[in-house]
Amino acid sequence: MTQTQRILVTGATGTVGRQVVAELLARGDAVRALTRDPARAALPDGVEVVQGDLAEPDSLIPALEGVTGLHLITFGGAYFAPLETGPRILELARAAGVRRVTVLHGGGPSPLEDAVRADDDVDWTVLMPVEFMANCLEWADGIVTSGEVREPFVSRLSAMVHEGDIGAVAAVALTEEGHGGQEYVITGPELLTVGDKVATIAAARDREIALVELSEEHAIVRWREAGHPEDVIGFLIQAYKNTPEVGRTVVDTVEKVTGYPARTFAQWAAEHADAFTATAPAIKA
Ligand SMILES: NC(=O)c1ccc[n+]([C@@H]2O[C@H](COP(=O)([O-])OP(=O)(O)OC[C@H]3O[C@@H](n4cnc5c(N)ncnc54)[C@H](OP(=O)(O)O)[C@@H]3O)[C@@H](O)[C@H]2O)c1
């Protein structure tokens, strides 16, 4: 019988971290979840919630006690500022007996990820998901209040991934042999345009949604009004206008690592239909 393993999940209150936690719990592992504010964590029963800050690595010492696997994020604080504390976090992890580490790639240079890759004493796995399906939740307000989605570059293709599948790949890499030194690009099972996504959400909530294409200039104005910094806007324009090949190529990592096919956007939309529910007339009478 496999021994229960204790895993420390950082970023555990985030979009991906919650899924890593859920997948580990479902596998029967002991999950410890790091947050800067346990009172706001709202994590499921059975999770041991601990306080700590990745920007202050020594605050992780109690959290690392008895841990065999560690899931890391590469950023801290507002606007995904890259963490510089990787070497100390890894030093503490090794001292605590951590054997496996997963790190969620942030899409750009990361001193923390570099520190993980340079560590020969742990089995590390870099998780490189493409666009999260959860990003579509940003459309919920517009869909609920006016039945429309306003987006630029609506023909762009995306191999978007269900965040549950990122969590599932992480859970396997954190608890099973054979994933050390791997970089896993993680995608969904299909390529979708913005129009495909909107139609899928419309079907899931059984209400029409209008797709309004914005010009690049108009999109920039809206992102500025929403308070996005200029470098984030530049990243979004680049990613949307010239989506890199990796973001529009389906790969079979999820099935290879977990044994299950990657979840579809239709599944995701059905799970989240309530978030998009409005009072507009139903498509079908
Ligand atoms: N969105 C996409 O399509 C996409 C695609 C590929 C990759 N990514 C990458 O995914 C990452 C974002 O992941 P996410 O969406 O799951 O994050 P998220 O939902 O924004 O959650 C942020 C998490 O970071 C934790 N955190 C922030 N600063 C911290 C600190 N100093 N110490 C400890 N914890 C801290 C927060 O914990 P507390 O507040 O509880 O402390 C929270 O759990 C980024 O690196 C992004 O580049 C995103």
The ligand as an SDF file (V2000), in Angstrom:
LIG
                    3D

 48 52  0  0  0  0  0  0  0  0999 V2000
   -3.8960   33.0690  -16.7560 N   0  0  0  0  0  0  0  0  0  0  0  0
   -3.3040   32.3360  -17.6900 C   0  0  0  0  0  0  0  0  0  0  0  0
   -3.8650   32.0810  -18.7770 O   0  0  0  0  0  0  0  0  0  0  0  0
   -1.9180   31.7790  -17.4480 C   0  0  0  0  0  0  0  0  0  0  0  0
   -1.3810   30.8790  -18.3660 C   0  0  0  0  0  0  0  0  0  0  0  0
   -0.1250   30.3260  -18.1270 C   0  0  0  0  0  0  0  0  0  0  0  0
    0.5740   30.6720  -16.9830 C   0  0  0  0  0  0  0  0  0  0  0  0
    0.0220   31.5670  -16.1040 N   0  0  0  0  0  0  0  0  0  0  0  0
    0.7910   31.9120  -14.8940 C   0  0  0  0  0  0  0  0  0  0  0  0
    0.1020   31.4310  -13.7610 O   0  0  0  0  0  0  0  0  0  0  0  0
    0.4510   32.2300  -12.6520 C   0  0  0  0  0  0  0  0  0  0  0  0
   -0.8210   32.6960  -11.9450 C   0  0  0  0  0  0  0  0  0  0  0  0
   -1.3860   31.5910  -11.3020 O   0  0  0  0  0  0  0  0  0  0  0  0
   -2.8290   31.6980  -10.6700 P   0  0  0  0  0  0  0  0  0  0  0  0
   -3.7330   32.3130  -11.6980 O   0  0  0  0  0  0  0  0  0  0  0  0
   -3.1630   30.3730  -10.1260 O   0  0  0  0  0  0  0  0  0  0  0  0
   -2.5990   32.7580   -9.5170 O   0  0  0  0  0  0  0  0  0  0  0  0
   -3.6910   33.6440   -8.7800 P   0  0  0  0  0  0  0  0  0  0  0  0
   -5.0470   33.0350   -8.9290 O   0  0  0  0  0  0  0  0  0  0  0  0
   -3.4820   35.0620   -9.1930 O   0  0  0  0  0  0  0  0  0  0  0  0
   -3.2760   33.4800   -7.2510 O   0  0  0  0  0  0  0  0  0  0  0  0
   -2.1650   34.0970   -6.7170 C   0  0  0  0  0  0  0  0  0  0  0  0
   -1.6480   33.2010   -5.6120 C   0  0  0  0  0  0  0  0  0  0  0  0
   -0.3470   33.6500   -5.2330 O   0  0  0  0  0  0  0  0  0  0  0  0
   -0.2670   33.6540   -3.8370 C   0  0  0  0  0  0  0  0  0  0  0  0
    0.7660   34.6290   -3.4620 N   0  0  0  0  0  0  0  0  0  0  0  0
    0.9930   35.8290   -4.0330 C   0  0  0  0  0  0  0  0  0  0  0  0
    2.0510   36.4310   -3.4310 N   0  0  0  0  0  0  0  0  0  0  0  0
    2.4970   35.5720   -2.4760 C   0  0  0  0  0  0  0  0  0  0  0  0
    3.5520   35.6150   -1.5290 C   0  0  0  0  0  0  0  0  0  0  0  0
    4.3720   36.6730   -1.4440 N   0  0  0  0  0  0  0  0  0  0  0  0
    3.7120   34.5520   -0.7040 N   0  0  0  0  0  0  0  0  0  0  0  0
    2.8860   33.4850   -0.7640 C   0  0  0  0  0  0  0  0  0  0  0  0
    1.8760   33.3780   -1.6610 N   0  0  0  0  0  0  0  0  0  0  0  0
    1.6780   34.4160   -2.4880 C   0  0  0  0  0  0  0  0  0  0  0  0
   -1.6450   34.0180   -3.3620 C   0  0  0  0  0  0  0  0  0  0  0  0
   -1.7980   33.5190   -2.0560 O   0  0  0  0  0  0  0  0  0  0  0  0
   -2.4170   34.3600   -0.8170 P   0  0  0  0  0  0  0  0  0  0  0  0
   -2.9880   35.6470   -1.3470 O   0  0  0  0  0  0  0  0  0  0  0  0
   -3.4450   33.4350   -0.2360 O   0  0  0  0  0  0  0  0  0  0  0  0
   -1.2400   34.5610    0.0850 O   0  0  0  0  0  0  0  0  0  0  0  0
   -2.5090   33.2370   -4.3680 C   0  0  0  0  0  0  0  0  0  0  0  0
   -2.6950   31.9150   -3.9200 O   0  0  0  0  0  0  0  0  0  0  0  0
    1.3080   33.3950  -13.1690 C   0  0  0  0  0  0  0  0  0  0  0  0
    2.6690   33.0750  -12.9980 O   0  0  0  0  0  0  0  0  0  0  0  0
    0.9480   33.4040  -14.6350 C   0  0  0  0  0  0  0  0  0  0  0  0
    1.9860   33.9410  -15.4420 O   0  0  0  0  0  0  0  0  0  0  0  0
   -1.2050   32.1210  -16.2910 C   0  0  0  0  0  0  0  0  0  0  0  0
  1  2  1  0
  2  3  2  0
  2  4  1  0
  4  5  1  0
  4 48  2  0
  5  6  2  0
  6  7  1  0
  7  8  2  0
  8  9  1  0
  8 48  1  0
  9 10  1  0
  9 46  1  0
 10 11  1  0
 11 12  1  0
 11 44  1  0
 12 13  1  0
 13 14  1  0
 14 15  2  0
 14 16  1  0
 14 17  1  0
 17 18  1  0
 18 19  2  0
 18 20  1  0
 18 21  1  0
 21 22  1  0
 22 23  1  0
 23 24  1  0
 23 42  1  0
 24 25  1  0
 25 26  1  0
 25 36  1  0
 26 27  1  0
 26 35  1  0
 27 28  2  0
 28 29  1  0
 29 30  1  0
 29 35  2  0
 30 31  1  0
 30 32  2  0
 32 33  1  0
 33 34  2  0
 34 35  1  0
 36 37  1  0
 36 42  1  0
 37 38  1  0
 38 39  2  0
 38 40  1  0
 38 41  1  0
 42 43  1  0
 44 45  1  0
 44 46  1  0
 46 47  1  0
M  CHG  2   8   1  16  -1
M  END
$$$$
